[in-house]
Amino acid sequence: MGLILVDSSVWIDFFGGTESPRVQRLERCIRDREDLALCGIVLTECLQGIRHDRQFARVLQHFRPLILLPMPEQVFISAAKLYRDLRAQGITIRKTNDCIIAATAIHQGASLLHDDRDFDLLDRHSALSTIS
């Protein structure tokens, strides 16, 4: 399938034991040894909410084999352009981080596995490719 950037919306459900179609898709990707990736923002979003040190270490260990996508300056410029382009169309993306994650996926040629309606908007109105 190619490189898959997994958003924190899916990882948080995965680690929380939530059953959803996106979590099931992630489980299939893990089982099939797909090329899974994260970026710094996804890593931070996932780790910041963990309250216990043992779980923090376990999640971090789970992420170690994943591909950590670089986020050069162009990603941040592209994220701002994404936000501005959609805003000009009357569409507001609620979180800046979502534009940065989308720009990272586009820049790296990755598809995005997510459970966040803003990414559906970005998929429809930009070069972002999402997985349902």
Secondary structure, 3 states (H helix, E strand, C coil): CCCEEECHHHHHHHHHCCCCHHHHHHHHHHHCCCCEEEEHHHHHHHHHCCCCHHHHHHHHHHHCCCEEECCCHHHHHHHHHHHHHHHHCCCCCCCHHHHHHHHHHHHHCCEEECCCHHHHHHHHHCCCCEEC
